[in-house]
Amino acid sequence: MQKHPPSANVLAGPMIALGMAIIVLFAALFYDHLPFQLPACGFRTAFGIPCVGCGGTRAMLALVGGHPWEALRLNPAVILAFFVSLLWPLITLYRYHSGAMRAPIRDHHLRRISLIVIFLLLLNWLYLINSAAIKAP
């Protein structure tokens, strides 16, 4: 039985993630020179607690400023997502060119991965809420 090479379609998701990570990186590098600044968090304004993305802009600014630990302290999920967005395309390209592509993710695996991501985001959110409570006067 002849093995067919994987379709280049498997590269679309990782390349989009890489493109978005590069856009975010450049936005952080030139944030002070942009013609606009991001508004205050509407969720935090309305409810008094940080949203899951609060501190993400400051985290990226700290990362490009050479302060990775400060970036992780500000929002661990944003920094983790940034590095995953950089690594995913590299791993996928390696697997694509080496012929080591895996079969598509099955529904039950996708559900498991989704639950893990939701759990990690919830942990991140609880961390942010706790960090805000510690800083509150």
C-alpha positions as CSV (number, residue, x, y, z in Angstrom):
1,M,0.0,0.0,0.0
2,Q,1.5,3.3,-1.0
3,K,1.7,6.1,1.5
4,H,0.4,9.5,0.3
5,P,2.2,12.6,1.5
6,P,0.2,14.8,3.9
7,S,-1.8,17.6,2.6
8,A,-0.4,21.1,3.0
9,N,-3.7,22.1,4.6
10,V,-2.3,20.8,7.9
11,L,0.0,23.9,7.8
12,A,-2.9,26.4,7.7
13,G,-3.7,26.6,11.4
14,P,-0.1,26.7,12.7
15,M,0.8,29.4,10.1
16,I,-2.2,31.5,11.1
17,A,-1.1,31.2,14.7
18,L,2.4,32.2,13.8
19,G,1.2,35.2,11.9
20,M,-0.9,36.3,14.8
21,A,2.0,35.9,17.2
22,I,4.2,38.0,15.0
23,I,1.5,40.7,14.8
24,V,1.2,40.7,18.6
25,L,5.0,40.9,18.9
26,F,5.3,43.9,16.6
27,A,2.3,45.6,18.2
28,A,4.1,45.2,21.6
29,L,7.4,46.4,20.2
30,F,5.8,49.6,18.8
31,Y,2.9,50.0,21.3
32,D,4.0,53.4,22.5
33,H,4.2,54.7,18.9
34,L,0.7,53.4,17.8
35,P,-1.9,56.1,17.0
36,F,-4.2,54.5,19.6
37,Q,-4.0,52.8,23.0
38,L,-6.2,49.9,24.1
39,P,-9.2,50.9,26.3
40,A,-9.5,49.8,29.8
41,C,-10.9,46.3,30.3
42,G,-14.7,46.4,30.1
43,F,-15.1,43.2,32.2
44,R,-13.0,44.6,35.0
45,T,-14.8,47.9,34.9
46,A,-18.2,46.3,35.0
47,F,-17.5,43.5,37.6
48,G,-14.4,44.7,39.5
49,I,-12.4,41.6,38.8
50,P,-9.9,41.0,36.0
51,C,-10.9,39.0,32.9
52,V,-8.9,36.1,31.7
53,G,-6.9,38.4,29.4
54,C,-6.2,41.2,31.8
55,G,-2.6,42.1,32.0
56,G,-1.9,40.5,28.5
57,T,-0.8,43.8,27.0
58,R,1.5,44.6,29.9
59,A,2.8,41.0,29.8
60,M,3.7,41.3,26.1
61,L,5.3,44.7,26.8
62,A,7.4,43.2,29.6
63,L,8.4,40.2,27.4
64,V,9.6,42.4,24.5
65,G,11.3,44.6,27.1
66,G,13.4,41.7,28.2
67,H,11.5,40.9,31.4
68,P,10.1,37.3,30.9
69,W,9.5,36.6,34.6
70,E,7.5,39.9,35.0
71,A,5.6,38.9,31.8
72,L,4.7,35.5,33.4
73,R,3.6,37.2,36.6
74,L,1.3,39.6,34.7
75,N,-0.5,36.9,32.7
76,P,0.9,33.4,32.4
77,A,-1.7,32.2,29.9
78,V,-0.9,35.0,27.4
79,I,2.8,34.3,27.5
80,L,2.2,30.5,27.2
81,A,-0.1,31.0,24.3
82,F,2.5,33.3,22.6
83,F,5.2,30.6,22.8
84,V,2.8,27.8,21.8
85,S,1.9,30.0,18.8
86,L,5.6,30.1,17.9
87,L,6.4,26.4,18.5
88,W,3.3,24.8,16.9
89,P,4.3,25.9,13.3
90,L,7.9,24.7,13.8
91,I,6.8,21.3,15.1
92,T,4.2,21.0,12.3
93,L,6.7,22.0,9.6
94,Y,9.2,19.4,10.9
95,R,6.6,16.7,11.0
96,Y,5.3,17.7,7.5
97,H,8.8,17.6,5.9
98,S,9.9,14.4,7.7
99,G,6.7,12.6,6.8
100,A,5.9,12.0,10.5
101,M,2.4,13.7,10.4
102,R,-0.1,12.0,12.7
103,A,-3.6,11.1,11.8
104,P,-6.2,13.9,12.4
105,I,-7.3,14.4,16.0
106,R,-10.3,12.4,16.9
107,D,-13.4,13.9,18.5
108,H,-12.8,12.4,21.9
109,H,-9.2,13.7,21.9
110,L,-10.3,17.1,20.8
111,R,-12.8,17.2,23.7
112,R,-10.1,16.2,26.1
113,I,-7.7,18.9,24.8
114,S,-10.5,21.5,24.9
115,L,-11.3,20.6,28.6
116,I,-7.6,20.9,29.5
117,V,-7.4,24.3,27.8
118,I,-10.5,25.5,29.6
119,F,-9.1,24.2,32.9
120,L,-5.8,26.0,32.3
121,L,-7.7,29.2,31.4
122,L,-9.8,28.9,34.6
123,L,-6.6,28.4,36.7
124,N,-5.1,31.5,35.0
125,W,-8.2,33.5,35.7
126,L,-8.2,32.4,39.4
127,Y,-4.5,33.4,39.6
128,L,-5.3,36.9,38.1
129,I,-8.2,37.4,40.5
130,N,-6.0,36.3,43.4
131,S,-3.2,38.6,42.3
132,A,-5.7,41.5,42.0
133,A,-7.0,40.8,45.5
134,I,-3.5,40.8,47.0
135,K,-2.8,44.2,45.4
136,A,-6.1,45.7,46.5
137,P,-5.8,48.1,49.5
